Amino acid sequence: MKGRAKVRISWRAVVELFCVATCTVLFLFTAMSIATVVLDGRTAGTRDYIEYWASGQQLAHHRNPYDAAALLNLERAQGLPAPISAMVMGNAPPALLLTYPLGFMGARTGECIWMLLLLVSLIAAVRLISAALGSNSQKVSILGYSFAPAIMCIPSGQMALFVLLGLALFLRFYQTRPIMAGAALWLCLLKPQIFVPFGLVMGFWILRNRQIRVLGGAFAAIGASIALIWVLDPRCWDEYLTMMGLMRYDRLIIPCLSVVLRQSVPSLPFIQYVPVVCGSVWALAFFWRHRTCWDWMEHGSVVLLVSLLVAPYTWFVDQSVALPALLRGAAVTRSRMMVAGLAFATAAIELGVATKHDLLHSGLYLWTTPFYLIWYLIATRSRFAAAGSENPARTAVSEPAHSSQQAPV
């Protein structure tokens, strides 16, 4: 029996070593590819960053930041390929406050600063999440910094990392600095479509627990941003609504489950919103069940992953917001194989990057959001999760409700 045990442990070590080696090699290859893209100053017009820069240019010169024709001229001058139509920012007007400074910079200078801000946001988010988990584990940091959807935001210039930063700030400070936590939710509103069940639960949690300071911080940030952008462009909301009516981002062919459902039943376009409605009903029932011991790192992680899964439309880079839940799963699980499995899944995505596969439009990446949820539920099962933790945020989701403690408001 001892000999068999040794063989079993040996094979486990071999598998783990293989996963770590594969992930490391692919991550380094991805990092080099990103560095090559970033250092090439001639490709600004081929990345999503250019839509933010062009919108900033329009706003800084008191012109319509959602005017597709004007944006196309600016983007063509920076290298946007001729077959591609104008890249128009789909975020609501308050997001223009982030792009407005780009209007006073050249495309290349703005790109360098923008990517640096994205990198800082990723680093800060991982550190904040680790602090919220009460974990100094190196595996948590490594998984966070190498998470494929997050690191791919940097070369593309996608602002999903700002959303992740807002979420991380809320999770870190909602117990100790509720006003700051509420204000940080403004960043989450940059992409509200991926937070519908999460946002509904947030509203009920605020009302039930009378989280006036969280609500006040959120209203203050939202109100200030609306006022500031109105001063910069009083017509911005009309311009935004006109653009959304023409562009119809919810009708684009995007590799996410809700869009696939719509394509499967073209005669019923509204079916695209059925998953988010069902997910919202489930989330409210889940919240009510755990209302007396609700913890945003523990219970909120499940709601977050479900929100991402049932979003009416979401791009691959938006999966960056899954990071808090996945890092919590990695922190509480006792199974090294579970951690290796998550790392290997990230490596599989990075392999697609290495082979120049289109992450934003390929249906090959439909497996990712269901995988995150299934992986998290398995990782936090009682037989996998570490027991006896003093931090309620690190207890398993499947543990009894009396094992968690409600944090003071």
Secondary structure by P-SEA (a helix, b strand, c coil): caaaaaaaaaaaaaaaaaaaaaaaaaaaaaaaaaaaaaaccccccccaaaaaaaaaaaaaaccccccaaaaaaaaaaaccccccccccccccccccccccccccccaaaaaaaaaaaaaaaaaaaaaaaaaaaccccaaaaaaaaacaaaaaaaccccaaaaaaaaaaaaaacccccaaaaaaacccccccccccaaaaaaaaaaaaaacaaaaaaaaaaaaaaaaaaaaaaccaaaaaaaaaaaaacccccccccaaaaaaaaccccccccaaaaaaaaaaaaaaaaaccccccccaaaaaaaaaaaaacccccccccccaaaaaaaaaaccccaaaaaaaaaaaaaaaaaaaacccccccccccaaaaaaaaaaaaaaccccccccccccccccccccccccccccc
